[in-house]
Amino acid sequence: MAIIMRHQRFLGRTVGAFALGAVAGSVLALLCAPASGRITRRRIGLKVKALQSTAARRLQWTRSQLVKQARQLRAVAAEKVGETREWVMDRLPLANGNGRHSANHRTTHSA
């Protein structure tokens, strides 16, 4: 538990430092920009739209991959459940439900 807490604190500090650096770099870039405010705002808007489009495409691709993997996992799980059911039915003496022992496991009683 302590290791997880240390990892979370380290991750939080790393993300915080990265975000602070990104903000500082953005402010510095805007202050040193050779273009007018209107042109700079337009460029920023276009960049944001491009980033949104890229993010949307990547999210859609990730979603389709997750759906594909979930379907594969479901098929494998269903197959394993069927195999396990067959294995159990073959090994339980009264599993066939009619009060008789299954053909694979006959008990012998000594008198």
C-alpha positions as CSV (number, residue, x, y, z in Angstrom):
1,M,0.0,0.0,0.0
2,A,2.8,2.4,0.9
3,I,4.5,1.7,-2.5
4,I,1.2,2.6,-4.3
5,M,0.9,5.9,-2.3
6,R,4.5,6.8,-3.1
7,H,3.9,6.1,-6.8
8,Q,0.7,8.2,-6.9
9,R,2.6,11.1,-5.2
10,F,5.4,10.8,-7.7
11,L,3.0,10.7,-10.6
12,G,1.1,13.7,-9.3
13,R,4.3,15.7,-9.0
14,T,5.4,14.7,-12.5
15,V,2.1,15.6,-14.1
16,G,2.0,18.9,-12.1
17,A,5.5,19.8,-13.2
18,F,4.7,19.0,-16.8
19,A,1.5,21.1,-16.7
20,L,3.3,24.0,-15.2
21,G,6.0,23.8,-17.8
22,A,3.4,23.7,-20.6
23,V,1.6,26.7,-19.3
24,A,4.8,28.7,-18.8
25,G,5.9,27.8,-22.3
26,S,2.6,28.8,-23.8
27,V,2.6,32.2,-22.1
28,L,6.2,32.8,-23.1
29,A,5.4,31.9,-26.7
30,L,2.4,34.3,-26.8
31,L,4.4,37.1,-25.3
32,C,7.2,36.6,-27.9
33,A,4.9,36.0,-30.9
34,P,5.6,38.3,-33.8
35,A,2.0,38.2,-35.0
36,S,-0.9,40.4,-33.9
37,G,-3.4,39.3,-31.3
38,R,-6.1,38.5,-33.8
39,I,-3.8,36.4,-35.9
40,T,-2.4,34.7,-32.8
41,R,-5.9,33.9,-31.6
42,R,-6.8,32.5,-35.0
43,R,-3.8,30.3,-35.0
44,I,-4.5,29.0,-31.5
45,G,-8.1,28.3,-32.5
46,L,-7.0,26.3,-35.6
47,K,-4.5,24.4,-33.5
48,V,-7.1,23.6,-30.9
49,K,-9.5,22.3,-33.6
50,A,-6.7,20.2,-35.1
51,L,-5.9,18.7,-31.7
52,Q,-9.6,18.0,-31.1
53,S,-9.9,16.3,-34.4
54,T,-6.8,14.2,-33.7
55,A,-8.0,13.3,-30.2
56,A,-11.4,12.3,-31.6
57,R,-9.8,10.0,-34.2
58,R,-7.5,8.4,-31.7
59,L,-10.4,7.9,-29.2
60,Q,-12.5,6.3,-31.9
61,W,-9.7,4.0,-32.9
62,T,-9.1,3.1,-29.3
63,R,-12.8,2.4,-28.8
64,S,-12.9,0.1,-31.8
65,Q,-9.9,-1.8,-30.6
66,L,-11.4,-2.2,-27.1
67,V,-14.7,-3.4,-28.6
68,K,-12.8,-5.9,-30.7
69,Q,-10.8,-7.2,-27.8
70,A,-13.9,-7.4,-25.6
71,R,-15.7,-9.6,-28.2
72,Q,-12.7,-11.8,-28.5
73,L,-12.5,-12.1,-24.7
74,R,-16.2,-12.9,-24.5
75,A,-15.8,-15.7,-27.1
76,V,-12.9,-17.2,-25.3
77,A,-14.7,-17.0,-21.9
78,A,-17.8,-18.6,-23.3
79,E,-15.7,-21.4,-24.8
80,K,-13.9,-21.9,-21.4
81,V,-17.2,-21.9,-19.5
82,G,-18.5,-24.6,-21.9
83,E,-15.4,-26.7,-21.5
84,T,-15.5,-26.4,-17.7
85,R,-19.2,-27.3,-17.7
86,E,-18.5,-30.4,-19.7
87,W,-15.6,-31.3,-17.4
88,V,-17.8,-30.9,-14.3
89,M,-20.7,-32.9,-15.8
90,D,-18.3,-35.8,-16.7
91,R,-16.9,-35.9,-13.2
92,L,-19.9,-35.5,-10.9
93,P,-21.5,-38.8,-10.1
94,L,-25.1,-37.5,-10.1
95,A,-24.6,-34.7,-12.5
96,N,-26.8,-36.1,-15.2
97,G,-29.8,-35.4,-13.0
98,N,-31.6,-38.7,-13.3
99,G,-30.4,-40.2,-10.0
100,R,-27.9,-42.5,-11.7
101,H,-24.2,-42.3,-11.8
102,S,-22.7,-41.1,-15.0
103,A,-21.2,-43.6,-17.3
104,N,-17.6,-42.3,-16.7
105,H,-17.7,-42.8,-13.0
106,R,-19.3,-46.0,-11.7
107,T,-19.0,-46.7,-8.0
108,T,-18.6,-50.2,-6.8
109,H,-20.0,-51.2,-3.5
110,S,-18.5,-54.1,-1.5
111,A,-20.9,-56.0,0.7
